[in-house]
């Protein structure tokens, strides 16, 4: 990816060498949180890389936490064997009714982790390198005015033939998220990968915003953090190339619906749309086996700071 020129506070991962970050770290603690559901083939390698490069070689990362989101495979075992602390999603704040979705795993990970800076990394990444973590943590460690850092990267699409197609990934981004941001939140148009799962932020900021529990979580966080801290406190870092598992077109359709619901809720909350009734919560999809209705509604977890001693309760629950 070419050097980002249009985005907010843009830099590249190479501008954040680990020795400089260690000097800036001082007493600041860093947690890396991986939400994971059935990712036994990749999660172990990611944890191993982070632990080897950023815990054992240099003590930049203080905690590696994997949130097991009801996996049916050996995700938890692989992550634990590689050196991560693993918590079951439903074991965090168990007094709350359980919800589903990626955003739920992220919110539970925020509650169960301890770092002053929280770095989120998807657990399905292939060819993962530790510069994903140093690049995201860098601006936060170096500049006290930066509150949130989003990753940018090239996203090739790898089809069933195994052949990568440059710049063909991020289909929901190009067809849904980017048009919505340009239309309603043009300040955020400079973020190259608004739906990417790699980003970092200061804990006290993340604890002040709600988390959409489904796939609208990244979109919702961008919009809510813009309102909370402003664009000048947001940055992005070019991490190079990101390769991961791709979803089916039907799954992407459901994801798109959830993102549109998330956008609608923010527009309504900001008083920018008025409607006599909410948008439909189902999506009629067609496939080779016929038609079927999919639920595309989204729920939200409240800001963690609004829960009395929420983080302390979470730590006790999973201890």
Helices and strands as residue ranges (DSSP letters): E 10-12, G 13-15, H 18-25, E 30-36, H 43-51, I 52-56, E 63-68, H 75-82, E 85-88, G 89-91, H 102-112, E 117-120, E 125-126, H 131-142, E 148-154, E 157-158, E 164-165, H 171-172, I 173-177, H 178-184, G 186-188, E 199-202, H 203-206, E 211-212, H 217-229, G 231-233, E 234-241, E 243-244, H 249-269, E 282-287, E 290-295, E 300-301, G 304-306, H 310-318
